[in-house]
Amino acid sequence: MTFLERKTAKDRARFLIYAKGSCGELLTHIYIGIEAGYIEKDVGQEWIQETKELSKMIYGLTK
């Protein structure tokens, strides 16, 4: 089920909270991947920036 299929404001807010949490988890995994050598540092830095931007967008949707 996607964001737009959520019926109530409360349900949509819950969905966005989960999505923002998932961004945080992804960010952690990217940092770990860089440190472990599985992700090239320059690629990882791009992903980190994109993940932070997505997190800000999700936060904006919650407001």
N, CA, C and O of each residue as an XYZ file, in Angstrom:
252
protein
N       0.847     -1.172      0.000
C       0.000      0.000      0.000
C       0.892      1.234      0.000
O       1.862      1.293      0.756
N       0.583      2.204     -0.823
C       1.388      3.419     -0.912
C       0.787      4.537     -0.068
O      -0.304      4.413      0.487
N       1.529      5.618      0.005
C       1.127      6.776      0.801
C      -0.262      7.269      0.420
O      -1.081      7.549      1.296
N      -0.538      7.379     -0.876
C      -1.810      7.943     -1.324
C      -2.999      7.026     -1.058
O      -4.144      7.477     -1.049
N      -2.730      5.741     -0.843
C      -3.815      4.806     -0.564
C      -4.221      4.798      0.907
O      -5.207      4.159      1.272
N      -3.479      5.494      1.743
C      -3.819      5.571      3.160
C      -5.104      6.382      3.312
O      -5.232      7.459      2.731
N      -6.037      5.877      4.078
C      -7.370      6.483      4.173
C      -7.445      7.672      5.129
O      -8.154      8.641      4.858
N      -6.726      7.604      6.233
C      -6.851      8.657      7.237
C      -5.530      9.419      7.392
O      -4.465      8.922      7.026
N      -5.622     10.611      7.931
C      -4.423     11.417      8.173
C      -3.496     10.710      9.162
O      -2.274     10.760      9.027
N      -4.085     10.060     10.144
C      -3.293      9.340     11.142
C      -2.510      8.198     10.479
O      -1.343      7.970     10.795
N      -3.161      7.497      9.570
C      -2.514      6.395      8.863
C      -1.395      6.906      7.969
O      -0.333      6.289      7.892
N      -1.623      8.035      7.289
C      -0.587      8.620      6.437
C       0.593      9.093      7.278
O       1.745      8.924      6.878
N       0.318      9.680      8.433
C       1.389     10.143      9.320
C       2.240      8.966      9.800
O       3.467      9.058      9.837
N       1.595      7.873     10.162
C       2.307      6.676     10.606
C       3.216      6.157      9.481
O       4.365      5.788      9.724
N       2.691      6.134      8.252
C       3.458      5.690      7.094
C       4.708      6.558      6.931
O       5.795      6.032      6.689
N       4.568      7.864      7.059
C       5.703      8.777      6.895
C       6.732      8.598      8.011
O       7.936      8.697      7.772
N       6.262      8.337      9.212
C       7.177      8.086     10.332
C       8.019      6.841     10.049
O       9.229      6.833     10.272
N       7.360      5.791      9.555
C       8.093      4.565      9.210
C       9.092      4.833      8.079
O      10.220      4.342      8.112
N       8.673      5.607      7.090
C       9.550      5.911      5.962
C      10.778      6.695      6.417
O      11.891      6.432      5.963
N      10.571      7.661      7.320
C      11.705      8.451      7.826
C      12.650      7.557      8.637
O      13.870      7.710      8.559
N      12.096      6.640      9.401
C      12.921      5.684     10.142
C      13.728      4.795      9.212
O      14.886      4.481      9.489
N      13.108      4.392      8.105
C      13.818      3.570      7.120
C      14.969      4.335      6.493
O      16.009      3.747      6.197
N      14.806      5.624      6.285
C      15.909      6.452      5.769
C      17.072      6.451      6.761
O      18.236      6.366      6.370
N      16.745      6.547      8.028
C      17.791      6.507      9.054
C      18.528      5.183      9.062
O      19.749      5.149      9.211
N      17.792      4.090      8.903
C      18.421      2.770      8.846
C      19.319      2.658      7.620
O      20.430      2.134      7.707
N      18.842      3.149      6.479
C      19.637      3.116      5.257
C      20.924      3.904      5.441
O      21.995      3.459      5.029
N      20.819      5.056      6.051
C      21.995      5.884      6.299
C      23.037      5.116      7.113
O      24.227      5.148      6.801
N      22.584      4.437      8.144
C      23.487      3.633      8.968
C      24.157      2.542      8.148
O      25.360      2.314      8.276
N      23.387      1.869      7.309
C      23.937      0.785      6.492
C      24.945      1.314      5.467
O      25.933      0.645      5.164
N      24.700      2.496      4.943
C      25.655      3.084      4.002
C      26.973      3.371      4.716
O      28.042      3.055      4.193
N      26.904      3.968      5.908
C      28.127      4.245      6.664
C      28.891      2.955      6.953
O      30.112      2.907      6.808
N      28.178      1.920      7.358
C      28.817      0.636      7.649
C      29.444      0.058      6.381
O      30.563     -0.453      6.410
N      28.709      0.143      5.261
C      29.231     -0.372      3.998
C      30.503      0.327      3.555
O      31.407     -0.307      3.010
N      30.576      1.637      3.788
C      31.786      2.390      3.448
C      32.944      1.942      4.336
O      34.040      1.663      3.851
N      32.686      1.877      5.634
C      33.735      1.486      6.585
C      34.240      0.066      6.337
O      35.425     -0.218      6.512
N      33.335     -0.820      5.929
C      33.717     -2.214      5.689
C      34.355     -2.405      4.313
O      34.874     -3.480      4.011
N      34.315     -1.370      3.484
C      34.926     -1.457      2.170
C      34.025     -2.044      1.095
O      34.492     -2.342     -0.004
N      32.735     -2.218      1.395
C      31.804     -2.758      0.406
C      31.271     -1.671     -0.534
O      30.838     -1.961     -1.649
N      31.309     -0.431     -0.072
C      30.822      0.694     -0.869
C      31.976      1.669     -1.042
O      32.623      2.049     -0.067
N      32.237      2.075     -2.283
C      33.281      3.064     -2.527
C      32.895      4.366     -1.846
O      31.725      4.750     -1.832
N      33.886      5.038     -1.285
C      33.615      6.227     -0.475
C      32.869      7.309     -1.253
O      31.925      7.895     -0.725
N      33.268      7.588     -2.497
C      32.608      8.648     -3.256
C      31.160      8.289     -3.581
O      30.284      9.153     -3.545
N      30.907      7.033     -3.896
C      29.535      6.578     -4.155
C      28.723      6.659     -2.868
O      27.585      7.130     -2.872
N      29.311      6.201     -1.772
C      28.637      6.245     -0.482
C      28.276      7.652     -0.067
O      27.193      7.881      0.473
N      29.165      8.600     -0.310
C      28.897      9.991      0.045
C      27.723     10.548     -0.754
O      26.923     11.323     -0.230
N      27.620     10.148     -2.033
C      26.465     10.566     -2.837
C      25.177      9.983     -2.267
O      24.166     10.677     -2.160
N      25.219      8.708     -1.904
C      24.037      8.049     -1.340
C      23.640      8.677     -0.017
O      22.454      8.841      0.270
N      24.634      9.027      0.790
C      24.356      9.677      2.076
C      23.638     10.999      1.848
O      22.646     11.298      2.513
N      24.143     11.790      0.903
C      23.511     13.082      0.613
C      22.077     12.885      0.120
O      21.168     13.593      0.553
N      21.875     11.929     -0.778
C      20.536     11.665     -1.309
C      19.588     11.193     -0.200
O      18.426     11.597     -0.151
N      20.092     10.344      0.675
C      19.267      9.831      1.774
C      18.877     10.959      2.725
O      17.740     11.011      3.193
N      19.808     11.853      3.007
C      19.499     12.993      3.874
C      18.459     13.898      3.230
O      17.569     14.405      3.912
N      18.564     14.105      1.918
C      17.576     14.930      1.214
C      16.195     14.283      1.244
O      15.187     14.960      1.448
N      16.156     12.970      1.039
C      14.875     12.259      1.106
C      14.257     12.359      2.492
O      13.048     12.544      2.632
N      15.096     12.236      3.512
C      14.608     12.341      4.882
C      13.995     13.717      5.140
O      12.960     13.827      5.797
N      14.636     14.762      4.623
C      14.097     16.117      4.766
C      12.761     16.263      4.038
O      11.840     16.914      4.531
N      12.672     15.648      2.861
C      11.411     15.699      2.104
C      10.282     15.005      2.856
O       9.158     15.503      2.914
N      10.596     13.860      3.425
C       9.597     13.121      4.202
C       9.165     13.950      5.407
O       7.978     14.025      5.728
N      10.132     14.566      6.066
C       9.804     15.429      7.211
C       8.863     16.548      6.776
O       7.897     16.871      7.468
N       9.165     17.136      5.613
C       8.308     18.197      5.087
C       6.878     17.725      4.831
O       5.923     18.467      5.058
N       6.739     16.504      4.364
C       5.396     15.948      4.133
C       4.619     15.761      5.432
O       3.391     15.846      5.443
N       5.335     15.508      6.521
C       4.650     15.305      7.801
C       4.113     16.621      8.358
O       3.196     16.618      9.179
N       4.672     17.731      7.922
C       4.228     19.037      8.412
C       3.092     19.511      7.610
O       2.569     20.597      7.862
